[in-house]
Amino acid sequence: VEAAGFKNAIVGKEPPTKEEDPEFSPEDVRYSVIRYFASPIQNAYGPHVHDPRTGQILESDIGWYHNVMNLLRNWFFIQTAAANPDARGVEFDDEVMGELIRFVSAHEVGHTLGFPHNWGSSYAYTVDQLRDPEFTSQNGTAPSIMDYARFNYVAQPGDGVTQFYPAVGPYDKWNAKWGYTWFPEDWSDEEIEETLNEWTRERADDPLYFYGAQTGSKIDPRSQNEDLTNDAMEAGELGLANLQVITENLIDWVEEEGENFEELEELYGNIVGQWNRYMGHALSNIGGVYENHKTFEQEGVVYEAVPEATQREAMEFIQQHAFSAPTWAFNDEILDRINQATAIETFRRAQAGILGQVVDAQRIARLIEYERRSDEDTYTAFEMMDDVRNGIFSEV
């Protein structure tokens, strides 16, 4: 929180022994603690207790479940191993896992300070920037560590990228400045509010400070989890290229003498899951609506349809990669070791799920709505359904 004028505001200490303080308890609201749980749960969390009258945070905790390290292993492997030798293997070096733990810990510290998820942060960066070694070494994968941006699946073998992690960025520092700056005691509430509003307006058009709310509906394709860059289709193409490299090398990268194929099966399942994510990132553009947070004194609209060309590009991506069989994923060397003839059914279910999302009633309703309301050409519901039909039956 140095951006707000406080240096060394957060200090970590070892808890006292029973001899030093027999009354100490991590359950005591007076103490903010980081707790480790020997648990198979693959997660971490950072709640806080606050005064409902003022919003002041009184106490915060971070809970760290042991098996979040397995989740981190899977993410880092599946998203970066094609271009990142450090991610190839069942177990990572301590230094690599340490960086992954720092990433999650920093994210959870953000929650303890009251920072919500910002699912729109990664939209600020371009594909070219995430393929640039110098840019990524300085900026990570998104302007905020509170995004679910994860790891750099865009960088390709040969790009020379070595920094694949998210990092504390300009949005986080701005968040701390806005939330924790100490104003003179003689300032009125109105003066403080106007100053904070002015700070916000100054950054309103800067993508580094864009905020995308966490939501289950994902109507605004800029606000998604597990995605990177401002171009879901190009990023998805590069991500799929990396998945193909990983699939081709998966056995070699996870092979361990004397071990069975459980790790191979788990990581292959994560390949399928990552493929599905790329489909979801693209299809959110179809019938998508941008949400631009504004107040009355700001110009422009709050809601606007995703451009027609972008929606058509998203449909082309879905036609090519979802409605056509991903033959590269049917690797017999892998499947003969882990699969009892269910691979095709697994992808069929995934494809059916994607189709169901594309023809979702609310998505179609948005297409109809903007066709009726817009003075410009739009991607219409009828055109979308024609494209779906052509995509599904393209192999017949």
Secondary structure, 3 states (H helix, E strand, C coil): CHHHCCCCCCCCCCCCCCCCCCCCCCCCCCCCEEEEECCCCCCEECCEEECCCCCCEEEEEEEEECCHHHHHHHHHHHHHCCCCHHHCCCCCCHHHHHHHHHHHHHHHHHHHCCCCCCCCHHHHCCHHHHCCHHHHHHHCCCCCCCCCCCCCCCCCCCCCCCCCCCCCCHHHHHHHHHHHCCCCCCCCHHHHHHHHHHHHHHCCCCHHHCCCCCCCCCCCCCCCCCCCCCCHHHHHHHHHHHHHHHHHHHHHHHCCCCCCCHHHHHHHHHHHHHHHHHHHHHHCCCCCEEECCCCCCCCCCCEEECCHHHHHHHHHHHHHHCCCCCHHHCCHHHHHHHCCCCHHHHHHHHHHHHHHHHCCHHHHHHHHHHHHHCCCCCCCHHHHHHHHHHHHCCCC
